[in-house]
Amino acid sequence: MLMSKDTPEVGDVWIDTETDRIYHITLVENDIIWFAMIYKYSGMQVFWEKLDMFCKDCKYLGHSKANINDLFKTENE
């Protein structure tokens, strides 16, 4: 899989350079980026932002080895 530090792809991890919040890219549609952020007490929330604004405010960290959907699964599921 070709990964780019300039264009977010599903599974990439980016950091907001102003807030240090870490985002996991969950979906890329046209010029809209959907990303998840994990909160300590309230779980995962998903947000969206236009591609150009997202890339302006965030920095590429790498590609995640984990699947974001598996983070809250338990053995009983």
C-alpha positions in Angstrom: 0.0 0.0 0.0 1.3 3.4 -1.0 1.2 5.9 1.9 1.6 9.6 1.6 2.5 12.2 4.2 0.6 14.7 2.1 -2.7 12.9 1.6 -4.4 11.2 4.5 -5.4 7.5 3.9 -7.6 5.2 5.9 -5.5 3.8 8.8 -3.1 6.7 9.0 -2.4 8.5 12.3 -2.1 12.3 12.3 -1.5 14.8 15.1 -3.0 18.3 15.4 0.0 20.6 15.6 -1.9 23.1 17.8 -3.6 20.8 20.3 -1.5 17.6 20.2 -4.7 15.6 19.7 -4.0 12.4 17.8 -6.4 11.3 15.0 -6.9 8.0 13.3 -8.3 8.3 9.7 -11.4 6.2 9.3 -12.7 7.3 5.9 -11.6 9.5 3.0 -14.4 10.7 0.6 -13.6 13.1 -2.2 -12.3 16.1 -0.3 -13.7 15.2 3.2 -11.6 13.4 5.8 -13.4 11.4 8.6 -11.2 10.8 11.6 -11.7 9.2 15.1 -10.3 10.6 18.3 -10.2 8.5 21.5 -11.3 10.1 24.8 -10.3 8.6 28.1 -13.8 8.6 29.6 -16.2 9.0 26.8 -14.9 6.6 24.2 -14.4 7.2 20.6 -15.9 10.1 18.6 -15.7 10.6 14.9 -15.3 14.0 13.2 -14.9 15.3 9.7 -13.0 18.1 8.1 -12.2 19.3 4.6 -9.0 17.8 3.3 -7.1 21.1 2.8 -7.9 22.4 6.3 -7.0 19.0 7.9 -3.6 18.9 6.1 -2.9 22.5 7.0 -3.5 21.9 10.8 -2.2 18.3 11.2 1.1 16.4 10.7 1.4 12.8 9.5 2.7 10.4 12.2 2.5 7.1 10.4 0.2 4.2 9.5 -1.6 2.4 12.4 -0.9 -1.3 13.0 -4.3 -1.6 14.8 -7.8 -1.5 13.5 -9.7 1.4 15.3 -12.9 -0.7 15.3 -11.3 -3.4 17.5 -10.2 -1.1 20.3 -13.4 -1.5 22.4 -14.1 -5.2 21.6 -14.0 -7.7 24.5 -13.5 -11.4 24.6 -17.3 -11.9 25.1 -18.2 -10.4 21.7 
